[in-house]
């Protein structure tokens, strides 16, 4: 079974989730010149809809340049 596109989530006080390859796996598979890594801080989705949320969450997105 191919687990590359099955999301994993940990529901805890510090939520954590991922989908696909991590940065090291992406570089190994596609090469360092073919991978872009984006970092962003954004309000948490669960509280951003109903309150002014001063807490930000960290998001990291890894993409293959060719397919974006």
Secondary structure, DSSP 8 states (H G I E B T S, - for coil): ---TT--EEE-SSS-EEE-S--HHHHHHHH-GGGEEEEEEEEE-HHHHTTS----EEEEEEEEETTT-
